[in-house]
């Protein structure tokens, strides 16, 4: 989802069949010549392949990731190979070519037990295999490529892949009522908003370091689902609240995934818009894409 919207933001779309994993940005601050590569073209687990693909570019944005959170619990080494070793290989290649790198990370690097938004410098305390591998990737990128940004995001939805908005739209047509967990709090984030923020961050030459690429405001999955129903012109009372315990999953879900946005303000950049405002704009594009 993010790779495709990032390409659109940069002014170049990939063919419909492409699922870009790594996006490298060209040299103009406003008109970018983009090289987009998929896993079939470049395996980021291969250090030599990373060195070859990075050479000659001005920036690299790594959106490759093992994002199957539950599968990572039983395949942590495979997830680590992509999320940590792959990120390290790209970071090492970027450093060798003196190319700045932006690494996309996740709210899962935090414990998820806070009662106020996590700051960009909050201690990492991942509770899942996925979170551990992404935290390791953050460490590797920062250690191996000092000219790097870490952009943590969460609760992504967009037109170019399966996500919560599409699922709710599909289930609304099949069921009279739905039950959705109401004890996990986060920030639904449209990939179009995040893609735009990433480009602005790079073009502004913002200070290297960690940023939180999530929408402003917060809600629960239940609140998110009710808002989706409302945007679809449906009765939001058809969505009923339940608890995480009612839907046991292999990987623990963070109860609180709200991220703070002070780094954007410090860099004189606007954080992402309100999740509710973006949902209104995005539903006609996303729901049945």
N, C-alpha and C positions, 0 to 999 in steps of 0.2 A: 504493500500500500504506500509506504513512505517513499520508496525509491521511484515509483512512477510519478507521484505528485511532485517530488523534487525535480525530476526531469522536466515536467511541465512548467514548474516555476522558473527553471533556468532557460526556458524557451525552446526545449527540444523534447519530443516524445519518442519513446521507443516503440517498436512494433507491438501489436496487441499481444502476441505470444510471449513477449519478453517479460521476465521477472528479475529486474536488475538487483544485484546484491551489493555491488560497490559502485559508487558514482564519483567520478573524478571531474573536477571543475576546471574550466579553461581560464585564460589569463585576464580577460576584460572584466572590469568591476561591474559592468551592467549587461553586456552581451557575452554569454559564455559559450565556448566551444566545449562540448561535453563528450566524454568517453564513458559509456555505461557498459559494464560487464556483468555477466551472470556467472553462476557457479560452474556452468559447463565450459565457460571460456577461461576463467581464472579461479583456481582453487586457492583460497587465501591460507590454507594450511601448508602450502608450498612456499617456503621463503624465496626461492629463486623466481617463482612466478610473480610474487609481489614486487620484487625489485624491478622486474622487467616492465610491469604494467604501470608502476608509479612514475618511472623515469619520464621526464619531459612535461609533466603536468605542474600546475601552480598550486593546486589544492586537492586534497582527497577527502571525500566524505564516505565513511564506512557504515553502510546500513545492512551489512551481512550479519546474520545472527541465527542461532538455534533458539527459536522462540516457543517451541512446544514445551511449555512449563511442566506439565505432568510427566511427559516422556523423559525429561531430563533427570527425573528422580531415579530412573533405572538405567539411564544412558548418560551418566554424568561425564564420563571420559570423552564421549563423542561431542557432547555440548561444550566441554572445556576446549576441545580441539578447534572449534569454530569461534566461540565467544572470547576465549583467552589467548590461545596460541595463534589463531588467525589474526586477531587484533594486534598481537605483539609483532607478528611478521609484517603487517602493513606499517606499523609504527616504526619498526626498524628500517624498512625500506624508505619511508618518508624522511626519516632523519638522515639517512645516507644521501638522499637527493635534495635535502634541505627544503622539503615540501611540508607546509602545515597540514595537519590532519584533524578532522572532526570525527569523533567516535560517538555514535548514538548508544546510550545506555538506558537504564530502567529504574523505576521506583523499587524494584525487588532487591536492590542492593541495601535497602534500609530494613530495619526490623519490622516496621509496620505497626508498632505499638505506641506511637506518640499521641499526644493530644493537641498538637499545634503543628503547623506546616514545617516540614524538614527543610532546614537551610542547606545551601549548597555545600557547606563544609561540615555538615553533621556526620558523626561517625558511621561508617558502614557496618552493618550487622545483618547480612543476608540470612534468611531462614530456610531457603530452598536451594536445591542444586542449581537451578537456573540463576538465582540471585548470586550464588557463590561464583559461578563462571563469569557472569557479567562484571562482578566486582573485581575479579582477577583481570579481566580485560581492561577495566579502567586503570588499574594499577600499572599494567604493562604499557599502555599507551602513554600515560603521564611520565613513566620512568624512562621510556625509550625514545620518546619524541617530545621534548620540552615545548615545541611549538604546536600545542594541541589544545583542542576544546573537547570537553565531555558534555554532551547534551542528554540529560536524563528525561525520559518521557514515560507516559503511562496511559492506559485505557484508550489506546488508539482505535480509530475507526476511519474508514475512507471508502472510496468507490472501487478500489482495485484489489479487493481481497475479502475473505470472510471476516465478519466482525459483528459486534453486538447490535448495531443498528439494523443491519440486514437480517440478523437472526430474529429480532423482535418483529420486524415487518413481516417476515415469513410466518412466524408463529401466530401473529395476529390474524392471519387469514385461515389458520387451521384450527385454532382453539378459541373457546369463548372466554376463558380466563387463563392467566399465567401467574406463577409464583416466582418471585425474584428476591434475592437476598437483600436485606436492608441493614446489615451490620458490617458492610465493607464500604469505606468512604474514600472517594478519589476524585479525579478531574478528567472527565471525558474530553478527549483531544482529537480534533479533526486533523488528518494528515496534511491537508492543504495549508492549514494554519502553521503547522510545525515546519513544513517545507519552506514556507515564506520566511519564517523566523530564522531558520538555518542560513538561508541565503543572505538575509540582512546582517546576521552576526558576522559572516565571513567578509562581506563587502565593506562593513564598517571597520574592519580590522580590530575588532573587539579584543580586549585582553584575553590571553589564553587562560584556561581554567574551566571550572564546572559551571554549567547553567542548567536550569530546569525548564525543559520544553513541554510544559503542560498548560492547559487552559486555566484561566483565572476562575475563582469560585470553587465550589465543591458540592458533591451530592453522593448518594449511594447508588448501587446498581438498580435498586427499586425506584428511586427517584429518577434516574436516567431513563428507565423503561417507561415510567409514567409520562415523562416529557416526550419521548419518542411517539407514544400513542397519541398524545395531544397534537403533535406536529403532523401526524397522519390523519388527523380529523376523527380519531377514534375515542371512545370513552376510556379515560385513563383509570377508572375504577375497575376495569377488567384486569388490571395488574394488582396482584396481592403480595404483601410482604411475607418473607420467611427469613430463616437464619442460615448462616453458613453450615451449621451442623446438619441441616436437612439435605445438603448436597456435598457429602464427603468426597474429597479429591486427593490423589496421591501427594500433590505438593501443597503446602500451606499457603493460603492467600493472605496478603497483608490486610489487617483490619483497617489501617489508616495509611493511605497513600497520597496524602495531600503534600505537595511540594511548594516551597517558597520561591519567590522570583526576584530576590534582591539583586542578584548579579546582573540582570538585565538593566535595572535602574542604574546601577553603578557604572554600567557601560553606556549610559545615556540612550538606551534602547527600550522600546515599549515591550512589555511582556505579551504573551498571547491573549487574545480576547476572552471574554466570558464563555464558559462552556455552553451556557444556555443560548446566548446570541449566535454562536457558531452552529449549534444544532439546528436552529431555525433556517439558517442559510444552507446547511448541508443536506438536510433530509431529502429534498427533491432530487439531489444529485446522487446520494449514497444509497437510499433505501432499497431501490430496485435495480441498482446497477448490475 
